[in-house]
């Protein structure tokens, strides 16, 4: 019996492999897992030096407090200028103030209202910057996204991670090693005549 068979070589890989990267740049401060380490979803597997990120968070909080103070100041300015304008508008009827004073106080009131809107916008920007700083600090703690086994570690303690242009891969985690697949290449001329073997063979 002559049997025409096709041979090919390849690599055995897990069906589902998750790449764990970093959203931020920084220096790897600690690594808590190594090759073949079993990890759970949410488990801390590495830590990026958070000192610069903590400083940015403190600065963002200070900027937020400053923006709140500026808004309060702008609100007081609106109340004061509005009061002056309305008083002059009443006094001009009896000739106690000139029309130019009324116009000037009205302009001051409108300007104060515009400053209040600007202060409100600055407050929203400061709130957004604070959220970004908090999120970046959270990203400094690298956690496993899935349950699995670490099959590769691409960083060492002290190494700088640059996430400016693309997310670097720090770890690869196989989600389930009981489900494996073979990655291989078969020639096009061979695959066209490939067929399942009959049970007789």
Buried (B, 14 or more C-beta within 10 A) or exposed (E): EEEEEEEEEEEEEBEEBBBBBBBBBBEBBEBEBEEEBEBEEEBEBBBBBBEBBBEBBEEBBEBBEEBBEBBEEBBEBBEEBBEBBBBBBEBBEEEEBEEEBBEBBBEBBBEBBEBBEEBBEBBEEBBEBBEEBBEBBEBBEBBBBBBBBBBBBBBEEEEEBEBEEEEBEBBBBBBBEEEEEEEEEEEEEEEEEEEEEEEEE
